[in-house]
């Protein structure tokens, strides 16, 4: 992870650095200088697909980016408001050289971000990101001639809808099934309802009136209460919440209880194994997944491969062993049979197909495994010193790990997108793990320059 790129692209608050218009143009230009070397068809004019979520700042960011991209004579296709996974899919299908999504995903509307996708529909690897970053931060002037062109708009929504429906079993239908769908006032506010309507579902739609300022506000995968309440009120089969760029989702069972990414993997992985689709009997999880899920899968003969947080890390591990299911507790689930990155709508469809095939209500799956108590704390930090350099911190962690005696764990990391230290503690006793978490946060606060506790 570099100084500009985090775990999911470049993020910030427009129009502060690095999201000043001039620097955004330089980001676009630097990306073309690096990615031109990966052009799949030498001699052909390189093509970039660019899309964005519903944030009000998106259009100005796009204009600045495109100025930098045009300077290196790349052709730009503007996909408009579109989900992140749709761009990832279309980059591959349209044989584009790379793709860009302007989005800060689940973050509040005052933030925005820039995500890049390679010609394979994958997020850029660290080596490529480092090359782009080196050009931007070398200290040498990055100058180019700004050329104005009329941007070419392209609507691929029908193609993307057909792709998603094509991943479902032949004859699959949701006719007469009541669903609640929360679109987070984000990128999928049109596409997601259309797909479920075409499948015959009786849907109640919320969070589908974006105004540029309301993405993820009181709705979406981080704020699911409205969706859960609506699910109970309408006596729906389930509820679904997407996030702002629709690369993740959360469910509610018919009783209004939340099913997060861990719950979704606990449904999908055993189902796929039963259908002979789970390669090597493995699923990829991050270190933030609940310890109870790891034990549950292990008891079923499914090994959990654990990686650092970030769907890019999940994807890399899946590609390494050709695995077919992986995900994060946040709701990023990758069904690699169909797509190389997380896709909230695809996840929703695949989970619905599995649950309907098994003939069970969602509440049945909520009770299949014991979720260990988990305390997650955050500290806002002024900088991110290596944890081993924080005086006495490692020794304290080892002492508490011994106290848990193998029936729990401690996981500590810096956020890749925000100035935060995150501390996760799991164990059989909530009182014990809360004491451990509080002690660790207080120790870090005293010895590392951390600031105030983040509100959750």
C-alpha positions as CSV (number, residue, x, y, z in Angstrom):
1,X,0.0,0.0,0.0
2,X,1.4,3.4,-1.0
3,X,0.9,7.0,0.0
4,X,-2.0,7.5,-2.5
5,X,-3.4,4.0,-3.2
6,X,-5.1,2.3,-0.3
7,X,-6.8,-1.1,-0.2
8,X,-9.4,0.1,-2.7
9,X,-7.9,2.8,-5.0
10,X,-7.4,6.4,-4.1
11,X,-9.8,8.1,-1.8
12,X,-10.3,11.6,-0.4
13,X,-12.5,14.6,0.0
14,X,-12.9,16.7,-3.1
15,X,-11.4,19.3,-3.6
16,X,-8.6,18.8,-1.2
17,X,-5.3,17.1,-2.1
18,X,-5.1,14.5,-3.8
19,X,-8.5,15.4,-5.2
20,X,-7.7,18.8,-6.6
21,X,-8.7,19.0,-10.2
22,X,-5.2,19.6,-11.4
23,X,-3.9,16.5,-9.5
24,X,-6.8,14.4,-10.7
25,X,-5.8,15.2,-14.3
26,X,-2.3,14.1,-13.4
27,X,-3.7,10.8,-12.0
28,X,-5.4,10.1,-15.3
29,X,-2.3,11.0,-17.3
30,X,0.0,8.9,-15.2
31,X,-2.3,6.0,-15.4
32,X,-2.1,6.0,-19.2
33,X,1.7,6.3,-19.2
34,X,1.9,3.1,-17.1
35,X,-1.0,1.1,-18.5
36,X,-0.1,1.8,-22.1
37,X,2.6,-0.8,-21.6
38,X,-0.1,-3.4,-21.0
39,X,-1.9,-2.6,-24.2
40,X,-3.3,-5.9,-25.5
41,X,-3.3,-4.8,-29.1
42,X,-0.3,-2.8,-30.2
43,X,-1.2,-0.4,-33.0
44,X,-4.8,-0.1,-31.9
45,X,-5.9,3.1,-30.2
46,X,-6.2,2.3,-26.5
47,X,-9.6,2.4,-24.9
48,X,-10.7,3.3,-21.4
49,X,-14.1,2.7,-19.8
50,X,-15.1,5.2,-17.1
51,X,-18.1,5.1,-14.8
52,X,-19.2,6.6,-11.5
53,X,-21.6,6.3,-8.7
54,X,-24.2,8.9,-7.8
55,X,-22.1,11.4,-5.8
56,X,-22.4,15.0,-6.8
57,X,-18.7,15.5,-7.2
58,X,-18.4,12.6,-9.7
59,X,-18.9,14.7,-12.9
60,X,-16.1,17.2,-12.1
61,X,-13.7,14.4,-11.1
62,X,-14.5,12.6,-14.4
63,X,-13.9,15.8,-16.4
64,X,-10.5,16.3,-14.8
65,X,-9.5,12.6,-15.2
66,X,-10.5,12.5,-18.8
67,X,-8.4,15.6,-19.6
68,X,-5.4,13.7,-18.4
69,X,-6.4,10.5,-20.3
70,X,-7.0,12.3,-23.5
71,X,-3.5,13.9,-23.3
72,X,-2.0,10.5,-24.1
73,X,-4.5,9.9,-26.9
74,X,-6.6,7.2,-25.2
75,X,-10.2,6.8,-26.4
76,X,-12.7,7.3,-23.5
77,X,-16.1,5.7,-23.3
78,X,-18.3,7.3,-20.6
79,X,-20.6,4.7,-19.0
80,X,-22.4,7.2,-16.8
81,X,-23.8,6.1,-13.4
82,X,-22.9,2.5,-13.1
83,X,-21.8,0.0,-10.5
84,X,-18.2,-0.9,-9.9
85,X,-18.6,-4.6,-10.8
86,X,-20.4,-3.7,-14.0
87,X,-17.3,-1.7,-15.1
88,X,-15.1,-4.7,-14.1
89,X,-17.2,-7.0,-16.2
90,X,-17.4,-4.6,-19.2
91,X,-13.7,-3.9,-19.4
92,X,-13.1,-7.6,-20.1
93,X,-16.1,-8.1,-22.4
94,X,-15.4,-5.0,-24.4
95,X,-11.6,-5.8,-24.6
96,X,-10.8,-2.3,-23.2
97,X,-7.3,-1.5,-22.0
98,X,-8.4,-0.5,-18.5
99,X,-11.4,0.8,-16.6
100,X,-12.0,3.5,-14.0
101,X,-14.7,3.9,-11.4
102,X,-15.2,7.2,-9.6
103,X,-16.6,6.1,-6.3
104,X,-15.9,6.0,-2.6
105,X,-18.0,2.8,-2.2
106,X,-19.7,2.7,1.3
107,X,-18.2,6.1,2.5
108,X,-20.4,9.1,3.1
109,X,-21.2,11.4,0.1
110,X,-18.6,14.0,1.0
111,X,-15.9,11.5,0.0
112,X,-15.0,10.2,-3.4
113,X,-12.5,7.9,-4.9
114,X,-10.8,6.6,-8.0
115,X,-10.6,2.8,-8.7
116,X,-8.7,1.3,-11.6
117,X,-9.4,-2.0,-13.3
118,X,-6.9,-3.9,-15.6
119,X,-7.9,-5.3,-18.9
120,X,-8.8,-8.5,-17.1
121,X,-11.4,-6.8,-15.0
122,X,-9.2,-7.0,-11.9
123,X,-8.1,-4.3,-9.6
124,X,-4.5,-3.2,-10.3
125,X,-1.8,-5.1,-8.5
126,X,0.6,-3.3,-6.1
127,X,3.4,-3.2,-8.7
128,X,1.3,-1.3,-11.2
129,X,-0.1,1.0,-8.5
130,X,3.4,1.8,-7.3
131,X,4.5,2.7,-10.8
132,X,1.6,5.2,-11.2
133,X,2.3,6.5,-7.7
134,X,6.0,6.9,-8.5
135,X,5.2,9.2,-11.5
136,X,2.9,11.3,-9.4
137,X,5.1,11.6,-6.3
138,X,8.6,11.7,-7.9
139,X,9.0,15.4,-7.5
140,X,9.5,15.9,-11.2
141,X,6.9,18.0,-13.0
142,X,4.3,15.8,-14.8
143,X,3.4,18.1,-17.7
144,X,1.1,17.4,-20.6
145,X,-1.0,19.2,-23.1
146,X,-4.7,19.4,-22.2
147,X,-6.8,18.4,-25.2
148,X,-10.6,18.8,-25.2
149,X,-12.7,16.3,-27.0
150,X,-16.4,15.4,-26.9
151,X,-16.7,12.4,-24.7
152,X,-18.5,9.4,-26.1
153,X,-21.3,8.0,-23.9
154,X,-22.3,4.4,-23.9
155,X,-25.1,2.5,-22.1
156,X,-24.3,-1.1,-21.4
157,X,-26.9,-1.6,-18.7
158,X,-28.8,-4.2,-20.8
159,X,-25.7,-6.2,-21.4
160,X,-24.8,-6.3,-17.7
161,X,-28.4,-7.3,-16.7
162,X,-28.3,-10.2,-19.2
163,X,-24.9,-11.3,-17.9
164,X,-26.2,-11.4,-14.3
165,X,-29.3,-13.3,-15.3
166,X,-27.2,-15.7,-17.3
167,X,-25.4,-16.8,-14.1
168,X,-28.7,-18.3,-12.7
169,X,-29.9,-21.8,-13.1
170,X,-32.0,-22.4,-16.2
171,X,-35.6,-21.5,-15.5
172,X,-34.9,-19.7,-12.2
173,X,-37.7,-17.4,-11.2
174,X,-38.7,-15.2,-8.3
175,X,-42.3,-14.9,-9.4
176,X,-44.4,-13.9,-6.5
177,X,-41.5,-13.8,-4.1
178,X,-41.6,-10.7,-1.8
179,X,-38.3,-8.9,-1.5
180,X,-37.1,-5.6,0.0
181,X,-34.3,-4.0,-2.0
182,X,-32.2,-1.1,-0.7
183,X,-30.1,0.5,-3.4
184,X,-28.2,2.9,-1.1
185,X,-29.2,5.9,-3.3
186,X,-26.2,4.7,-5.3
187,X,-24.9,3.3,-8.5
188,X,-27.4,0.5,-8.9
189,X,-30.5,2.5,-8.2
190,X,-31.9,1.6,-11.7
191,X,-30.2,-1.7,-12.6
192,X,-30.9,-3.6,-9.4
193,X,-34.7,-3.1,-9.3
194,X,-34.9,-3.9,-13.0
195,X,-33.2,-7.2,-12.6
196,X,-35.4,-8.4,-9.8
197,X,-38.6,-7.2,-11.5
198,X,-37.6,-9.1,-14.7
199,X,-37.2,-12.2,-12.5
200,X,-40.8,-11.8,-11.3
201,X,-40.1,-10.7,-7.8
202,X,-42.6,-8.5,-5.9
203,X,-40.2,-5.9,-4.7
204,X,-40.3,-3.0,-2.3
205,X,-37.6,-0.6,-3.2
206,X,-35.9,1.9,-0.9
207,X,-32.8,4.0,-1.3
208,X,-33.4,4.5,-5.1
209,X,-33.7,8.3,-5.3
210,X,-30.1,9.7,-5.5
211,X,-29.7,13.4,-5.4
212,X,-25.9,13.6,-5.3
213,X,-25.9,14.2,-1.6
214,X,-27.7,11.1,-0.1
215,X,-25.6,8.1,-1.1
216,X,-25.2,5.8,1.9
217,X,-27.1,8.1,4.2
218,X,-29.4,6.1,6.4
219,X,-29.5,3.3,3.9
220,X,-27.2,0.8,2.1
221,X,-25.0,-2.0,3.4
222,X,-23.7,-0.1,6.4
223,X,-27.1,1.2,7.5
224,X,-29.5,-1.7,7.1
225,X,-32.1,-0.8,9.7
226,X,-34.6,0.6,7.3
227,X,-34.3,-2.4,5.1
228,X,-34.7,-4.8,8.0
229,X,-37.7,-3.0,9.3
230,X,-39.3,-2.9,5.9
231,X,-38.7,-6.7,5.5
232,X,-40.6,-7.5,8.6
233,X,-43.4,-4.9,7.9
234,X,-44.0,-6.2,4.3
235,X,-43.7,-9.9,5.4
236,X,-41.0,-10.4,2.7
237,X,-39.0,-13.5,2.1
238,X,-35.9,-11.5,2.7
239,X,-34.3,-8.0,2.4
240,X,-31.2,-7.0,0.5
241,X,-29.0,-3.9,1.0
242,X,-26.4,-2.9,-1.5
243,X,-23.7,-0.3,-0.9
244,X,-23.0,2.9,-2.8
245,X,-21.2,1.3,-5.7
246,X,-23.0,-2.1,-5.4
247,X,-19.9,-4.3,-5.0
248,X,-21.2,-5.7,-1.7
249,X,-24.6,-6.6,-0.1
250,X,-26.2,-7.6,3.2
251,X,-29.4,-9.6,3.8
252,X,-32.1,-9.6,6.3
253,X,-34.1,-12.8,7.1
254,X,-37.9,-12.7,7.3
255,X,-37.6,-11.9,11.0
256,X,-35.6,-8.8,10.4
257,X,-32.3,-10.3,11.5
258,X,-29.1,-9.2,9.6
259,X,-27.1,-11.7,7.6
260,X,-23.6,-10.3,6.9
261,X,-20.9,-11.5,4.6
262,X,-19.9,-14.3,7.0
263,X,-23.5,-15.6,7.0
264,X,-23.6,-15.5,3.2
265,X,-20.4,-17.5,2.9
266,X,-21.8,-20.0,5.4
267,X,-24.7,-20.5,3.0
268,X,-22.8,-20.5,-0.3
269,X,-19.8,-22.6,0.5
270,X,-21.6,-25.7,1.8
271,X,-24.2,-25.4,-1.0
272,X,-21.5,-25.2,-3.7
273,X,-19.7,-28.2,-2.1
274,X,-22.9,-30.2,-2.3
275,X,-23.2,-29.3,-6.0
276,X,-19.5,-30.2,-6.7
277,X,-18.6,-26.6,-7.4
278,X,-16.2,-26.0,-4.4
279,X,-12.7,-26.5,-5.7
280,X,-10.3,-28.1,-3.2
281,X,-13.0,-27.8,-0.5
282,X,-11.7,-24.3,0.4
283,X,-13.2,-20.8,0.9
284,X,-11.2,-17.6,1.2
285,X,-12.0,-15.3,4.2
286,X,-10.3,-12.3,5.7
287,X,-8.9,-12.0,9.2
288,X,-12.1,-10.0,10.1
289,X,-14.4,-13.0,9.5
290,X,-15.9,-14.4,12.7
291,X,-14.0,-17.2,14.4
292,X,-17.3,-19.1,14.7
293,X,-17.6,-19.3,10.9
294,X,-14.1,-20.7,10.6
295,X,-14.9,-23.5,13.0
296,X,-18.3,-24.1,11.3
297,X,-16.7,-24.5,7.9
298,X,-13.9,-26.7,9.3
299,X,-16.5,-29.0,10.9
300,X,-18.0,-29.4,7.4
301,X,-14.7,-30.3,5.9
302,X,-14.2,-26.9,4.3
303,X,-10.9,-25.2,5.0
304,X,-10.9,-21.4,5.4
305,X,-7.9,-19.7,3.7
306,X,-7.5,-16.4,5.6
307,X,-6.0,-13.2,4.1
308,X,-5.7,-9.5,5.0
309,X,-8.8,-7.3,4.6
310,X,-9.7,-6.1,1.1
311,X,-11.5,-7.8,-1.7
312,X,-8.3,-7.5,-3.8
313,X,-6.5,-9.8,-1.3
314,X,-9.4,-12.3,-1.5
315,X,-9.3,-12.3,-5.3
316,X,-5.5,-12.9,-5.3
317,X,-5.8,-15.9,-2.9
318,X,-8.6,-17.3,-5.0
319,X,-6.7,-17.0,-8.2
320,X,-3.6,-18.6,-6.7
321,X,-5.4,-21.9,-5.9
322,X,-8.3,-21.6,-8.5
323,X,-10.8,-21.3,-5.6
324,X,-14.4,-20.4,-6.4
325,X,-15.9,-18.6,-3.3
326,X,-14.4,-16.0,-1.1
327,X,-15.6,-13.0,0.9
328,X,-15.5,-10.5,3.7
329,X,-17.8,-10.0,6.6
330,X,-18.6,-6.6,5.1
331,X,-20.5,-8.3,2.3
332,X,-17.9,-8.3,-0.4
333,X,-18.5,-11.9,-1.8
334,X,-16.7,-13.2,-4.9
335,X,-18.3,-15.9,-6.9
336,X,-15.3,-16.5,-9.1
337,X,-17.2,-18.9,-11.4
338,X,-18.8,-15.8,-12.8
339,X,-16.8,-12.7,-11.9
340,X,-13.3,-11.9,-10.7
341,X,-14.4,-9.2,-8.2
342,X,-17.1,-8.6,-5.6
343,X,-20.6,-7.9,-7.0
344,X,-23.5,-7.1,-4.7
345,X,-26.2,-7.9,-7.2
346,X,-24.5,-11.1,-8.4
347,X,-24.1,-12.1,-4.7
348,X,-27.8,-11.5,-4.0
349,X,-28.9,-13.5,-7.0
350,X,-26.6,-16.5,-6.2
351,X,-27.6,-16.5,-2.5
352,X,-31.3,-16.4,-3.4
353,X,-30.9,-19.2,-6.0
354,X,-29.2,-21.4,-3.3
355,X,-31.7,-20.7,-0.6
356,X,-34.7,-21.2,-2.9
357,X,-33.2,-24.5,-4.1
358,X,-32.8,-25.7,-0.6
359,X,-36.4,-24.8,0.2
360,X,-35.6,-23.1,3.5
361,X,-36.5,-19.7,4.9
362,X,-33.5,-17.4,5.5
363,X,-34.0,-17.7,9.3
364,X,-33.0,-21.3,9.1
365,X,-29.5,-20.3,8.0
366,X,-29.1,-17.6,10.6
367,X,-29.0,-20.3,13.3
368,X,-26.7,-22.8,11.7
369,X,-23.5,-21.7,13.5
370,X,-22.4,-20.1,16.7
371,X,-21.1,-16.6,16.2
372,X,-18.4,-15.8,18.7
373,X,-18.8,-12.5,20.6
374,X,-16.7,-9.9,18.8
375,X,-15.6,-6.4,19.8
376,X,-14.3,-4.1,17.1
377,X,-12.8,-0.8,18.1
378,X,-11.3,2.1,16.1
379,X,-8.8,4.8,16.9
380,X,-8.3,7.8,14.7
381,X,-4.5,8.1,14.2
382,X,-2.2,11.0,13.2
383,X,0.2,8.5,11.5
384,X,0.6,4.7,11.2
385,X,3.8,3.5,12.9
386,X,4.5,-0.2,12.5
387,X,2.8,-2.0,15.4
388,X,6.0,-3.7,16.5
389,X,7.5,-0.2,17.1
390,X,4.8,0.8,19.6
391,X,6.4,0.3,23.0
392,X,5.2,-2.9,24.7
393,X,2.3,-3.4,22.4
394,X,3.4,-6.8,21.0
395,X,4.1,-8.2,24.4
396,X,0.6,-7.2,25.6
397,X,-1.0,-8.8,22.6
398,X,0.9,-12.1,23.3
399,X,-0.2,-12.0,26.9
400,X,-3.9,-11.6,26.0
401,X,-3.7,-14.3,23.3
402,X,-2.5,-16.7,26.0
403,X,-5.5,-15.6,28.1
404,X,-7.9,-16.6,25.3
405,X,-6.4,-20.2,25.3
406,X,-7.2,-20.9,21.6
407,X,-10.9,-20.0,22.0
408,X,-10.7,-16.7,20.3
409,X,-8.3,-14.3,18.7
410,X,-6.9,-10.8,18.4
411,X,-6.5,-9.0,15.1
412,X,-5.1,-5.5,14.7
413,X,-4.6,-3.5,11.5
414,X,-4.6,-0.1,10.0
415,X,-7.4,0.8,7.7
416,X,-6.3,1.0,4.1
417,X,-8.8,3.8,3.2
418,X,-9.0,5.9,6.4
419,X,-6.7,7.2,9.1
420,X,-7.8,4.5,11.6
421,X,-6.4,1.7,13.6
422,X,-8.9,-1.2,13.9
423,X,-8.8,-3.7,16.8
424,X,-10.8,-6.9,16.7
425,X,-11.0,-9.2,19.6
426,X,-13.1,-12.5,19.7
427,X,-13.7,-15.0,22.5
428,X,-16.3,-16.9,24.4
429,X,-16.9,-14.1,27.0
430,X,-18.0,-10.6,25.8
431,X,-16.8,-9.1,29.1
432,X,-13.3,-10.6,28.8
433,X,-12.9,-9.5,25.2
434,X,-14.1,-6.0,25.9
435,X,-11.6,-5.6,28.7
436,X,-8.9,-6.8,26.3
437,X,-10.0,-4.4,23.5
438,X,-10.2,-1.5,25.9
439,X,-6.7,-2.2,27.4
440,X,-5.1,-2.5,23.9
441,X,-6.7,0.7,22.7
442,X,-5.6,2.6,25.8
443,X,-2.0,1.2,25.5
444,X,-1.9,2.2,21.8
445,X,-3.3,5.7,22.5
446,X,-0.6,6.4,25.1
447,X,2.3,5.2,23.1
448,X,1.7,5.9,19.4
449,X,0.2,9.4,18.8
450,X,-3.3,8.1,18.2
451,X,-6.1,10.7,18.5
452,X,-9.8,10.3,19.6
453,X,-11.8,7.1,19.5
454,X,-13.8,6.8,16.3
455,X,-17.6,6.6,16.8
456,X,-19.2,3.4,15.6
